[in-house]
C-alpha cells in the first residue's frame, strides 16, 4: 500500500455542525444519494474510523472473545466476497450496481455464521451498529465544497486513503476515475 495517506481528522463541529447541514437524501435519485454517501465516506473517513473504534473498544471490553470472533468472521466473509467478485463477472456486476445490497449480503452471511457460534449480540452491537451510524451520518450530512474537492482529488488518484481502498474493493470509484480520466485525456488532446 505504497503512497497511502491517512486523511485528517475533521473538526467535530464540522462533523456534527448542527441541523442546517443535514438533510434527508432524495430517495428517488439513488445516484445522487450514492455520490453523497461516497463523498462523505471519503471526507470524514478518519472521524468514521474513530467512531467505529470507540464502539469496537466498548463492545470488545465487554466481550473480547466474541468481538474477535465477530471481526474475524466479517473480515473473512468480506474478503471472500471481494475475491469472488474479482473472479466472477456476475458477482462483480452485482457489487458495482448494488453496493448496499452487497454489504447487506455480506452482513447477512456473517450474521448467519455468527448465529451458529452464539455471537449474534456482539455482531449486532459491535459490528453492525457502528456501520449503521456511519451510513446514517454519510446519508444525511450535506456535502460542502471542500468535501467535493477532496472527493475529486481521491477519485483522480492524486491521493490514496484507507476508505478509498475499501471503496475500490466495492467497485465504487472505478466509474468516477474513468470519467475524470476521459475528461483529462480529451483536454490534453485539444
Order of alpha helices (4+ residues) and beta strands (2+ residues): alpha-alpha-alpha-alpha-alpha-alpha-alpha-alpha-alpha-alpha
